[in-house]
Amino acid sequence: MVSAVFAELKAASPDGVRYLTLRLEDDTFVHIIESAAEDGSSPIPKLRAFQAFQDGIRDRCVEPPLRSGATVVGNYRMLDES
């Protein structure tokens, strides 16, 4: 289902946002969103595919999703350095 989010992002190509989804060995998913907006907002929640992905998410998860911020403390060729 998240593949539809990436397809819509590719088609819409919104400026100032980057999105990465990782699946860990324990089947936990980590979604990383970077937004260039000063207020930290992102166009991703407005995408139809993302809204469909979120619909019923609590029924698909053992634990509800957690949202938290992060600070990059080191970066070597993983993130754009501009």
Stockholm file with secondary structure:
# STOCKHOLM 1.0

chainA/1-82         MVSAVFAELKAASPDGVRYLTLRLEDDTFVHIIESAAEDGSSPIPKLRAFQAFQDGIRDRCVEPPLRSGATVVGNYRMLDES
#=GR chainA/1-82 SS CHHHHHHHHHHHCCTTEEEEEEECTTSCEEEEEEECSTTCCCSGGGSHHHHHHHTTHHHHCSSCCCCCCCCCCCCSSSSCCC
#=GC SS_cons        CHHHHHHHHHHHCCTTEEEEEEECTTSCEEEEEEECSTTCCCSGGGSHHHHHHHTTHHHHCSSCCCCCCCCCCCCSSSSCCC
//
